[in-house]
């Protein structure tokens, strides 16, 4: 019997300030995490694709542990004190790279880590314990739409393995 696929999720992360003054978006994220867990269980990991993690070829950040990256400037000091130190998913990164290569796509692994604000801001509200492994995927924005669909299709099997695939961006990205 096939394991059902988890749905994928896209969240608009907005300004970094939503981490401090979350307003309606933060209230939604705070409800979304528990609602997700009630409906689908706790994800085994989160494959996070952010509008701020761009590269020339797909790169999976295979660090053992991630920290919040403050990829912005000119905001209140309190924003730079927020933390989201989630475990990484190095084995999942290798598996993801294998899936991409099987699909004929280049894939690179980096032992480096870090979660840009497009990833840690929503996850900090959704899963505040920072205990779910996160696998950031940096992606090539100049790929043709068809090739990006191929990238998604190649990684789709992860959704049957308990991995939440989450995209994050906004209309300005």
C-alpha positions in Angstrom: 0.0 0.0 0.0 1.3 3.5 -0.9 1.9 6.0 1.8 -0.2 9.1 1.1 1.7 12.2 0.2 1.7 15.1 2.5 0.5 18.3 1.0 3.0 21.0 0.2 2.8 24.4 1.8 3.6 27.9 0.6 3.7 30.7 3.1 4.3 34.4 2.4 6.9 35.4 5.0 6.7 39.1 4.5 9.0 41.5 6.2 11.6 40.2 8.8 9.6 42.3 11.3 6.8 39.7 11.3 9.2 37.7 13.6 8.8 40.5 16.2 5.4 42.0 15.5 3.7 39.1 13.8 0.2 40.5 13.5 -2.3 38.4 11.4 0.4 36.4 9.6 2.0 35.3 12.9 -1.4 34.4 14.4 -2.1 32.3 11.3 1.3 30.6 11.5 0.8 29.9 15.3 -2.4 28.1 14.4 -1.1 26.5 11.2 1.7 24.4 13.0 -0.7 22.7 15.5 -3.4 22.3 12.8 -0.8 20.6 10.5 0.2 18.3 13.3 -3.4 17.4 14.1 -4.2 16.7 10.5 -1.0 15.0 9.3 1.2 14.4 12.3 4.6 15.9 13.1 6.7 16.1 10.0 9.8 14.0 10.0 11.6 17.0 8.5 10.9 20.2 6.6 12.4 20.7 3.1 12.4 24.5 3.0 12.6 26.4 -0.3 13.0 30.2 0.3 13.0 33.1 -2.1 16.2 34.2 -0.3 18.2 31.1 -1.0 19.2 31.4 -4.6 22.1 29.6 -6.4 23.1 28.7 -9.9 22.4 25.0 -9.3 20.3 23.3 -6.6 22.2 23.1 -3.3 21.0 21.2 -0.3 22.3 22.6 3.0 23.3 19.4 4.8 24.5 20.9 8.1 23.9 18.9 11.4 22.4 22.1 12.9 21.1 25.4 11.6 20.9 28.8 13.1 18.9 31.8 12.1 20.6 33.9 9.5 19.9 37.6 9.7 19.9 38.3 6.0 18.7 41.9 6.4 19.8 45.1 8.0 18.5 48.3 9.6 15.9 46.7 11.8 15.5 47.0 15.6 18.2 45.2 17.7 15.6 42.9 19.2 15.1 41.2 15.8 18.7 40.2 15.7 18.4 38.5 19.1 15.7 36.1 18.0 16.9 32.5 17.5 15.7 29.5 15.7 18.3 26.8 16.0 16.8 23.8 14.4 18.5 20.5 13.7 19.6 19.8 10.2 18.9 16.8 8.0 22.2 15.6 6.5 20.9 12.1 5.6 17.8 13.6 4.0 20.0 16.0 2.1 22.0 13.1 0.6 18.7 11.3 -0.2 17.3 14.5 -1.9 20.5 14.9 -3.9 20.1 11.3 -5.1 16.5 11.9 -6.1 17.6 15.0 -8.1 20.4 13.1 -9.8 18.1 10.2 -10.7 15.9 12.8 -12.5 18.9 14.0 -14.4 19.3 17.3 -12.5 22.5 18.5 -10.9 22.5 18.5 -7.2 25.1 19.8 -4.7 25.5 19.3 -1.0 27.0 21.8 1.4 28.0 21.0 4.9 27.2 24.6 5.7 23.9 25.6 7.4 21.7 28.5 8.1 18.1 29.4 7.8 17.3 32.7 6.1 14.4 34.8 7.4 12.1 33.4 4.8 12.5 30.0 6.5 13.0 30.7 10.2 10.3 33.4 10.6 7.3 31.2 9.7 8.8 28.1 11.3 9.5 29.9 14.6 5.8 30.5 14.9 4.6 27.2 13.4 6.9 24.9 15.3 8.4 27.0 18.1 10.3 24.2 19.7 12.8 24.1 16.8 12.9 20.3 17.1 12.0 19.3 13.6 14.9 18.9 11.3 15.1 21.4 8.5 16.7 20.9 5.1 17.1 24.2 3.2 17.2 23.9 -0.6 18.8 26.8 -2.5 17.5 26.9 -6.0 18.3 28.5 -9.3 15.8 31.4 -10.1 16.9 31.6 -13.7 15.8 28.1 -14.6 12.9 27.9 -17.0 9.5 27.0 -15.4 9.6 23.5 -16.9 12.9 22.7 -15.3 11.7 24.0 -11.9 8.7 21.7 -12.2 11.1 18.9 -12.9 13.0 19.9 -9.7 9.7 19.7 -7.7 8.7 16.4 -9.3 12.1 14.9 -8.5 11.7 15.8 -4.8 8.0 14.9 -4.6 8.7 11.4 -3.2 9.8 13.0 0.0 6.2 14.0 0.8 5.4 10.2 1.0 8.3 9.9 3.5 6.8 12.3 6.0 8.7 15.4 4.8 6.8 18.7 4.7 7.9 20.6 1.6 7.5 24.3 2.4 8.0 27.2 0.0 8.4 30.7 1.4 8.4 34.0 -0.4 6.1 36.9 -1.2 4.9 38.8 -4.2 7.9 41.0 -4.1 10.2 38.0 -4.6 
